[in-house]
Amino acid sequence: MSNEAKLAGAGAAVGHFTLVRKLGAVFAVLALMLAAIGAIVIYQVRSILHNSEQVVEEQRESSYTRELLRIARSIHNHAALHDLVGPTGDPERVRIVDELLTDARNSLAILARGPGPHDPSEAQHVETEERLFVTAGTTIEELDDALEAGDEQRIDAIASDFVKASHDLHEEMREEAQRSLADLREHGDRMRSGVAWLVAATFVVLLALTWLVQRVIVRPLLTLREGATRVGAGDLSHRIDIQSSDEIGALAAEFNHMAGELGSMKSGLEERVRKRTEEFVRAARLASVGTLAAGVAHEINTPLASIASCAEGLERRVKLGTATHEEQTEYLRIIANEAHRAHEITSRLLEFGRQVPGEKVDFQLQELMREVELLLRAQFAERALALDFRCGASLPRVHGNPSECKQVVLNLIQNAVDASPHGQPIRVECHERDGWVTLEVEDRGPGIPPEHVERIFDPFFTTKEVGKGTGLGLAIVARVVEDHGGTITAENTGHGALFRVRVPAAKGTSA
């Protein structure tokens, strides 16, 4: 399937209620909630502002009506003395009454103007105000006319009416101020209650939206991440179970498809690797057989050629009658030696090819080293070689096959003897460190040519002269060391060659 087809399939799997629309719905709910909160708050604030303006206006009007009531009472007090008109009238008091009437007209004028084009008071209250203003204004005009007419009885009655009208107007203003203040407090209480309910409702809505986002978006994404982690760790059989018709569901379907494709590719790749490995193993076996056959042919042909040459030479001399007893003996000796050499090659070859290791036990390496020293003492004396033997009694026990380990030590020391000049020392040292027993064999010979260091443990590879080595000794040593879980290395020290063998000490043992 092409990438375009896969993308088309993923697009078709996405339903109408996509992830974008889900997020849009969440943000729409948040926007509506914020708009509702804003509208409610604005309405409540406007109501409180209206009540505040009404309270201010009513307090202002109450203060002017209080002043008007004071003026009316002062006029009534002066009118009650009956000395405002006639020959006994007091001009000063008349002037005072005139000034009080002027102040009363000014107060009514100010009250009549009101707060401006918009009066925050209730319509019923405004009508009552206007009626009382008219009554108070009419009373002032009647009082002014009575003063000009000099009718003391009317002045007193009208002054009483003016006091009553001012008192009614002041009471109306005071009661309206108290009502507006109560309304302001009631609106404040309602606003506090409304804000508390809004906060609670907002909290509930936010919890619901959080749960919805967690269920619809966050949880599927976490499931996708967990699936990606498991698939990345190699569990290609894992599948993501997300049942949604949005982009996340489509992504989960594509992820499962990808995991399936990867699983199929892995199976196919493993099968191809298995086949290639089998082919490589067969090729390696054939190469090993070829190398082995070439090595065997090369090693066996040399003694066989010597045997054939001696046999032909002896046959010719016997036919001619010229073969002396000494020549016959010499030919037969050479033939016997070469036959023994061919037998040694085949024995070494069989030993190298043996795959089953010997029985392993815990043994003391010091005892094995003492046996090797006794076996090689005469050979060292014959070659005038000095054996620098350093294996203390504190070595731990080694778990392995004593016979095979003895062969390793003998082969390494024998190689050192073959490489050492006359009279030179050979160092053999054993020590233990960090649970490993190390054996070092160092000679004073010419060393290993640098180009041969990497091949020194290969079968049939030898640096000795033709006829003096099979090339299997170090290969056998390397195989035995590996069978014992150890390592062997070879290096040049500048004055000879050093072979180092490391094998693990036996568990739970000490020297």
C-alpha positions as CSV (number, residue, x, y, z in Angstrom):
1,M,0.0,0.0,0.0
2,S,1.4,3.4,-1.0
3,N,1.8,6.3,1.4
4,E,-1.0,8.2,-0.3
5,A,-3.4,5.3,0.2
6,K,-2.4,5.0,3.8
7,L,-3.0,8.7,4.4
8,A,-6.4,8.5,2.6
9,G,-7.3,5.5,4.8
10,A,-6.3,7.4,7.9
11,G,-8.4,10.5,6.8
12,A,-11.4,8.3,6.1
13,A,-11.1,6.8,9.6
14,V,-11.5,10.2,11.2
15,G,-15.2,11.0,11.9
16,H,-17.1,14.3,11.8
17,F,-16.3,15.0,15.5
18,T,-12.6,15.5,15.0
19,L,-10.1,16.5,17.6
20,V,-10.2,20.1,16.4
21,R,-13.9,20.2,16.8
22,K,-13.7,18.7,20.3
23,L,-11.2,21.3,21.3
24,G,-13.4,23.9,19.6
25,A,-16.4,22.7,21.6
26,V,-14.4,22.9,24.9
27,F,-13.2,26.5,24.1
28,A,-16.8,27.4,23.0
29,V,-18.1,26.3,26.4
30,L,-15.4,28.3,28.1
31,A,-16.2,31.3,26.0
32,L,-20.0,31.0,26.7
33,M,-19.3,30.6,30.4
34,L,-17.0,33.6,30.5
35,A,-19.6,35.6,28.5
36,A,-22.4,34.6,30.9
37,I,-20.3,35.5,33.9
38,G,-19.4,38.9,32.3
39,A,-23.1,39.6,31.4
40,I,-24.2,38.7,35.0
41,V,-21.5,40.8,36.6
42,I,-22.2,43.8,34.3
43,Y,-25.9,43.6,35.1
44,Q,-25.3,43.4,38.8
45,V,-22.7,46.3,38.6
46,R,-25.2,48.4,36.7
47,S,-27.9,47.7,39.2
48,I,-25.6,48.6,42.1
49,L,-24.6,51.8,40.3
50,H,-28.2,52.7,39.7
51,N,-29.0,52.1,43.4
52,S,-26.0,54.1,44.4
53,E,-27.1,57.0,42.2
54,Q,-30.6,56.8,43.7
55,V,-29.2,56.7,47.3
56,V,-27.0,59.8,46.5
57,E,-29.9,61.6,44.9
58,E,-32.3,60.8,47.8
59,Q,-29.8,61.9,50.3
60,R,-29.3,65.1,48.5
61,E,-33.1,65.7,48.3
62,S,-33.5,64.8,51.9
63,S,-30.9,67.4,53.0
64,Y,-32.7,70.1,51.0
65,T,-36.1,69.1,52.3
66,R,-34.7,69.2,55.8
67,E,-33.5,72.7,55.2
68,L,-37.0,73.6,53.7
69,L,-38.7,72.2,56.8
70,R,-36.4,74.3,59.0
71,I,-37.3,77.4,56.9
72,A,-41.1,76.6,57.2
73,R,-40.9,76.2,60.9
74,S,-39.0,79.5,61.2
75,I,-41.7,81.3,59.1
76,H,-44.4,79.7,61.3
77,N,-42.7,80.9,64.5
78,H,-42.6,84.4,63.2
79,A,-46.1,84.3,61.9
80,A,-47.4,83.1,65.2
81,L,-46.4,86.4,66.9
82,H,-49.0,88.4,64.9
83,D,-46.7,91.5,64.5
84,L,-45.8,91.2,60.9
85,V,-48.4,93.6,59.5
86,G,-50.2,96.7,60.7
87,P,-49.0,99.7,62.6
88,T,-47.3,97.5,65.1
89,G,-45.5,95.4,62.6
90,D,-41.8,94.9,63.0
91,P,-40.0,95.7,59.8
92,E,-37.0,93.6,60.7
93,R,-39.1,90.6,61.2
94,V,-40.8,91.2,57.9
95,R,-37.5,91.4,56.2
96,I,-36.5,88.1,57.9
97,V,-39.7,86.4,56.7
98,D,-39.1,87.7,53.2
99,E,-35.6,86.3,53.2
100,L,-36.9,83.0,54.5
101,L,-39.5,82.9,51.8
102,T,-36.7,83.6,49.2
103,D,-34.6,80.7,50.7
104,A,-37.7,78.4,50.5
105,R,-38.3,79.3,46.9
106,N,-34.6,78.6,46.1
107,S,-34.7,75.2,47.9
108,L,-37.8,74.2,46.0
109,A,-36.2,75.3,42.8
110,I,-33.1,73.2,43.4
111,L,-35.3,70.2,44.3
112,A,-37.4,70.7,41.3
113,R,-34.4,70.7,39.0
114,G,-33.4,67.3,40.3
115,P,-30.3,65.4,39.2
116,G,-30.6,66.2,35.5
117,P,-32.4,64.6,32.5
118,H,-32.4,61.2,34.2
119,D,-33.9,60.7,37.7
120,P,-32.9,57.3,39.2
121,S,-35.9,57.4,41.6
122,E,-38.9,55.3,41.0
123,A,-41.7,56.8,38.9
124,Q,-44.2,56.7,41.7
125,H,-41.8,58.6,44.0
126,V,-41.1,61.1,41.3
127,E,-44.9,61.8,40.9
128,T,-45.3,62.2,44.7
129,E,-42.3,64.6,44.7
130,E,-43.8,66.7,42.0
131,R,-47.2,66.8,43.7
132,L,-45.6,67.8,47.0
133,F,-43.4,70.4,45.2
134,V,-46.5,72.0,43.7
135,T,-48.2,72.0,47.1
136,A,-45.2,73.6,48.8
137,G,-44.8,76.1,46.0
138,T,-48.5,77.0,46.1
139,T,-48.3,77.5,49.9
140,I,-45.3,79.8,49.5
141,E,-47.2,82.0,46.9
142,E,-50.3,82.1,49.1
143,L,-48.2,83.0,52.1
144,D,-46.6,85.8,50.1
145,D,-50.0,87.1,49.0
146,A,-51.3,87.0,52.6
147,L,-48.3,89.0,53.7
148,E,-49.0,91.6,51.1
149,A,-52.7,91.7,52.0
150,G,-51.9,92.0,55.8
151,D,-54.3,89.2,56.7
152,E,-52.7,87.8,59.9
153,Q,-55.2,85.0,60.3
154,R,-54.5,83.7,56.8
155,I,-50.7,84.1,57.4
156,D,-50.8,81.9,60.4
157,A,-53.0,79.2,58.7
158,I,-50.9,79.3,55.6
159,A,-47.7,79.1,57.6
160,S,-49.1,76.0,59.3
161,D,-50.0,74.5,55.9
162,F,-46.5,75.3,54.7
163,V,-45.0,73.5,57.7
164,K,-47.2,70.5,57.0
165,A,-46.3,70.5,53.3
166,S,-42.6,70.8,54.0
167,H,-42.9,68.0,56.6
168,D,-44.7,65.7,54.2
169,L,-42.1,66.4,51.5
170,H,-39.2,65.7,53.9
171,E,-40.8,62.5,55.2
172,E,-41.3,61.4,51.6
173,M,-37.6,62.1,50.8
174,R,-36.4,60.4,54.0
175,E,-38.4,57.3,53.5
176,E,-37.3,57.1,49.8
177,A,-33.7,57.5,50.9
178,Q,-34.1,54.6,53.4
179,R,-35.8,52.5,50.7
180,S,-33.0,53.2,48.2
181,L,-30.4,52.4,50.8
182,A,-32.1,49.1,51.6
183,D,-32.3,48.3,47.9
184,L,-28.6,49.0,47.6
185,R,-27.8,46.6,50.4
186,E,-30.2,44.0,48.9
187,H,-28.5,44.3,45.5
188,G,-25.1,43.9,47.3
189,D,-26.2,40.8,49.0
190,R,-27.6,39.4,45.8
191,M,-24.4,40.2,44.0
192,R,-22.3,38.4,46.6
193,S,-24.6,35.4,46.4
194,G,-24.6,35.5,42.6
195,V,-20.8,35.7,42.5
196,A,-20.5,32.7,44.9
197,W,-22.9,30.7,42.7
198,L,-20.9,31.8,39.6
199,V,-17.7,30.6,41.2
200,A,-19.2,27.3,42.2
201,A,-20.7,26.8,38.7
202,T,-17.4,27.8,37.1
203,F,-15.6,25.3,39.2
204,V,-18.0,22.5,38.3
205,V,-17.8,23.4,34.6
206,L,-14.0,23.5,34.7
207,L,-14.0,20.1,36.5
208,A,-16.2,18.7,33.8
209,L,-14.1,20.1,31.0
210,T,-10.9,18.9,32.7
211,W,-12.4,15.4,33.0
212,L,-13.5,15.6,29.3
213,V,-10.1,16.7,28.1
214,Q,-8.4,14.0,30.3
215,R,-10.7,11.3,28.9
216,V,-10.8,12.4,25.3
217,I,-7.2,13.8,24.7
218,V,-4.8,13.2,27.5
219,R,-5.5,9.6,28.3
220,P,-5.4,8.5,24.6
221,L,-2.1,10.4,24.2
222,L,-0.7,8.6,27.3
223,T,-1.8,5.3,25.8
224,L,-0.1,6.2,22.6
225,R,3.1,7.1,24.4
226,E,3.0,3.8,26.4
227,G,2.5,1.9,23.2
228,A,5.3,3.6,21.5
229,T,7.6,2.8,24.4
230,R,6.7,-0.9,24.4
231,V,7.1,-1.1,20.6
232,G,10.4,0.8,20.9
233,A,11.5,-1.8,23.5
234,G,10.9,-4.6,21.0
235,D,7.3,-5.7,21.8
236,L,6.0,-5.6,18.3
237,S,2.9,-7.7,19.2
238,H,1.5,-4.8,21.4
239,R,-1.5,-3.0,20.0
240,I,-3.2,0.2,21.1
241,D,-6.9,0.0,22.0
242,I,-8.3,3.5,21.4
243,Q,-11.9,3.6,20.2
244,S,-12.4,7.1,18.9
245,S,-13.2,8.7,15.6
246,D,-10.9,11.6,15.8
247,E,-7.3,12.1,14.8
248,I,-6.0,10.3,17.8
249,G,-8.1,7.2,16.9
250,A,-6.7,7.4,13.3
251,L,-3.2,7.8,14.7
252,A,-3.7,4.7,16.9
253,A,-4.9,2.7,13.9
254,E,-1.9,3.8,11.9
255,F,0.3,2.9,14.8
256,N,-1.1,-0.6,15.1
257,H,-0.7,-1.0,11.3
258,M,2.9,0.2,11.6
259,A,3.6,-2.3,14.5
260,G,2.1,-5.1,12.4
261,E,4.3,-4.1,9.4
262,L,7.3,-3.9,11.7
263,G,6.5,-7.3,13.1
264,S,6.2,-8.8,9.6
265,M,9.4,-7.1,8.6
266,K,11.2,-8.4,11.7
267,S,10.0,-12.0,11.1
268,G,11.1,-11.8,7.5
269,L,14.4,-10.3,8.5
270,E,15.0,-12.9,11.2
271,E,14.3,-15.6,8.6
272,R,16.7,-14.0,6.2
273,V,19.3,-13.7,8.9
274,R,18.8,-17.3,9.8
275,K,19.2,-18.4,6.2
276,R,22.3,-16.2,5.8
277,T,23.7,-17.5,9.0
278,E,23.3,-21.1,7.9
279,E,24.9,-20.3,4.6
280,F,27.7,-18.5,6.4
281,V,28.2,-21.4,8.8
282,R,28.3,-23.9,5.9
283,A,30.8,-21.7,4.1
284,A,32.9,-21.3,7.3
285,R,32.8,-25.1,7.8
286,L,33.8,-25.7,4.2
287,A,36.6,-23.1,4.6
288,S,37.7,-24.8,7.8
289,V,37.7,-28.1,6.1
290,G,39.7,-26.6,3.3
291,T,42.1,-25.1,5.7
292,L,42.3,-28.3,7.7
293,A,42.8,-30.4,4.6
294,A,45.5,-28.0,3.3
295,G,47.3,-28.0,6.6
296,V,47.1,-31.8,6.9
297,A,48.3,-32.3,3.4
298,H,51.2,-29.9,3.9
299,E,52.2,-31.5,7.2
300,I,51.8,-35.1,6.2
301,N,53.3,-34.7,2.7
302,T,56.7,-33.7,4.2
303,P,57.3,-36.9,6.2
304,L,55.7,-39.0,3.4
305,A,58.0,-37.4,0.8
306,S,61.0,-38.2,3.0
307,I,59.8,-41.8,3.4
308,A,59.2,-42.2,-0.3
309,S,62.6,-40.7,-1.2
310,C,64.5,-43.0,1.3
311,A,62.5,-46.0,0.1
312,E,63.3,-45.3,-3.6
313,G,66.9,-44.7,-2.9
314,L,67.2,-47.9,-0.8
315,E,65.4,-49.8,-3.5
316,R,67.9,-48.7,-6.2
317,R,70.9,-49.5,-4.1
318,V,69.6,-52.9,-3.2
319,K,68.9,-53.7,-6.9
320,L,72.4,-52.6,-7.8
321,G,73.9,-54.4,-4.9
322,T,75.7,-51.3,-3.7
323,A,73.7,-50.7,-0.5
324,T,76.0,-51.2,2.5
325,H,74.7,-52.3,5.9
326,E,75.2,-48.8,7.3
327,E,73.3,-47.2,4.4
328,Q,70.4,-49.6,4.8
329,T,70.3,-48.9,8.5
330,E,70.4,-45.1,7.9
331,Y,67.6,-45.3,5.4
332,L,65.5,-47.4,7.6
333,R,66.1,-45.1,10.6
334,I,65.0,-42.0,8.5
335,I,61.9,-43.9,7.4
336,A,61.0,-44.9,11.0
337,N,61.5,-41.3,12.2
338,E,59.4,-39.8,9.5
339,A,56.7,-42.4,10.2
340,H,56.7,-41.5,13.9
341,R,56.5,-37.8,12.8
342,A,53.4,-38.5,10.7
343,H,51.9,-40.4,13.6
344,E,52.6,-37.4,15.9
345,I,50.9,-35.1,13.4
346,T,47.7,-37.2,13.2
347,S,47.7,-37.6,17.0
348,R,47.9,-33.8,17.4
349,L,45.2,-33.4,14.8
350,L,42.8,-35.8,16.6
351,E,43.5,-34.1,19.9
352,F,42.7,-30.7,18.4
353,G,39.5,-31.9,16.8
354,R,38.2,-33.5,20.1
355,Q,35.2,-31.3,21.1
356,V,34.2,-32.9,24.4
357,P,36.4,-31.5,27.2
358,G,37.6,-33.7,30.1
359,E,36.1,-33.9,33.5
360,K,36.7,-30.8,35.6
361,V,37.5,-30.7,39.3
362,D,39.0,-28.3,41.8
363,F,42.8,-28.7,42.1
364,Q,45.8,-26.9,43.4
365,L,47.8,-25.2,40.6
366,Q,51.0,-25.3,42.7
367,E,51.0,-29.1,42.6
368,L,50.6,-29.1,38.9
369,M,53.4,-26.6,38.5
370,R,55.8,-28.7,40.6
371,E,55.1,-31.7,38.4
372,V,55.9,-29.7,35.3
373,E,59.1,-28.4,36.9
374,L,60.2,-32.0,37.6
375,L,59.4,-33.1,34.1
376,L,61.4,-30.3,32.4
377,R,64.3,-30.1,34.8
378,A,66.5,-32.5,32.8
379,Q,65.7,-30.7,29.5
380,F,66.6,-27.4,31.1
381,A,69.9,-28.8,32.3
382,E,70.7,-30.2,28.9
383,R,70.1,-26.8,27.2
384,A,71.8,-24.9,30.1
385,L,68.6,-22.9,30.5
386,A,67.7,-21.2,33.8
387,L,64.1,-21.7,35.0
388,D,62.9,-18.7,37.0
389,F,59.9,-20.3,38.7
390,R,57.7,-18.0,40.8
391,C,54.5,-19.8,41.9
392,G,53.8,-19.2,45.6
393,A,51.7,-21.3,48.0
394,S,49.0,-18.7,48.4
395,L,47.3,-19.3,45.0
396,P,43.5,-20.3,45.2
397,R,42.3,-23.5,43.7
398,V,41.3,-23.7,40.0
399,H,38.3,-25.5,38.6
400,G,39.2,-27.5,35.5
401,N,40.8,-30.6,34.0
402,P,44.2,-31.1,35.5
403,S,45.5,-33.1,32.5
404,E,44.5,-30.4,30.0
405,C,45.8,-27.6,32.1
406,K,49.1,-29.5,32.5
407,Q,49.3,-29.8,28.7
408,V,48.8,-26.0,28.4
409,V,51.7,-25.3,30.7
410,L,54.0,-27.9,29.0
411,N,53.2,-26.5,25.5
412,L,53.9,-22.9,26.6
413,I,57.2,-23.8,28.4
414,Q,58.3,-26.1,25.5
415,N,57.8,-23.3,23.0
416,A,59.8,-21.0,25.3
417,V,62.6,-23.6,25.4
418,D,62.6,-23.9,21.6
419,A,62.8,-20.1,21.3
420,S,65.4,-19.4,24.0
421,P,69.2,-19.2,23.2
422,H,71.6,-21.3,25.1
423,G,72.0,-20.3,28.7
424,Q,69.1,-17.8,28.9
425,P,66.5,-17.8,31.7
426,I,62.8,-18.6,31.2
427,R,60.4,-16.9,33.6
428,V,57.3,-18.8,34.8
429,E,55.1,-16.9,37.2
430,C,51.7,-17.5,38.8
431,H,49.6,-14.9,40.7
432,E,46.0,-14.2,41.7
433,R,44.0,-10.9,41.4
434,D,40.3,-10.1,41.6
435,G,39.2,-13.7,41.4
436,W,41.5,-14.6,38.4
437,V,44.6,-16.8,38.4
438,T,47.2,-15.6,35.9
439,L,50.1,-17.7,34.4
440,E,52.9,-15.9,32.6
441,V,55.6,-17.6,30.5
442,E,58.4,-15.3,29.2
443,D,61.4,-16.2,27.2
444,R,64.6,-14.4,26.0
445,G,64.2,-15.4,22.3
446,P,63.8,-13.3,19.2
447,G,60.1,-12.7,19.9
448,I,57.1,-13.0,17.6
449,P,57.3,-11.1,14.3
450,P,54.7,-8.3,14.5
451,E,52.9,-9.5,11.4
452,H,52.4,-12.9,13.0
453,V,51.0,-11.9,16.4
454,E,47.4,-12.0,15.3
455,R,47.8,-15.5,13.7
456,I,49.9,-17.1,16.4
457,F,46.9,-19.2,17.7
458,D,45.6,-20.2,14.3
459,P,45.7,-24.0,13.5
460,F,48.7,-25.1,11.4
461,F,50.4,-21.7,11.7
462,T,53.9,-21.9,13.0
463,T,57.0,-19.7,12.9
464,K,59.3,-22.7,13.3
465,E,61.4,-24.2,10.5
466,V,59.7,-26.8,8.3
467,G,59.7,-30.2,9.9
468,K,60.0,-28.8,13.4
469,G,56.4,-27.9,14.2
470,T,52.9,-28.9,13.3
471,G,51.2,-25.5,14.0
472,L,48.7,-27.2,16.4
473,G,50.3,-26.7,19.8
474,L,49.2,-23.1,20.5
475,A,45.8,-23.8,18.8
476,I,45.3,-26.6,21.3
477,V,46.4,-24.4,24.1
478,A,43.9,-21.6,23.1
479,R,41.0,-24.1,22.8
480,V,41.7,-25.6,26.3
481,V,42.0,-22.1,27.8
482,E,38.7,-21.1,26.2
483,D,37.0,-24.3,27.5
484,H,38.0,-23.3,31.0
485,G,36.4,-19.8,30.6
486,G,39.8,-18.0,30.4
487,T,41.8,-15.9,27.9
488,I,45.3,-16.2,26.4
489,T,47.4,-13.4,24.9
490,A,50.8,-13.1,23.3
491,E,53.0,-10.1,23.1
492,N,56.6,-9.0,22.5
493,T,58.4,-7.6,25.5
494,G,61.4,-6.2,23.6
495,H,63.7,-8.9,24.7
496,G,61.5,-12.0,24.0
497,A,57.9,-13.2,23.9
498,L,55.4,-13.3,26.8
499,F,52.4,-15.6,26.9
500,R,49.7,-14.7,29.5
501,V,46.9,-17.1,30.5
502,R,44.0,-16.0,32.8
503,V,41.5,-18.4,34.2
504,P,38.9,-17.9,36.9
505,A,39.6,-19.2,40.4
506,A,37.3,-21.8,41.8
507,K,34.3,-20.4,43.6
508,G,34.2,-20.5,47.3
509,T,37.9,-21.6,47.6
510,S,41.0,-19.9,49.0
511,A,44.6,-20.7,49.1
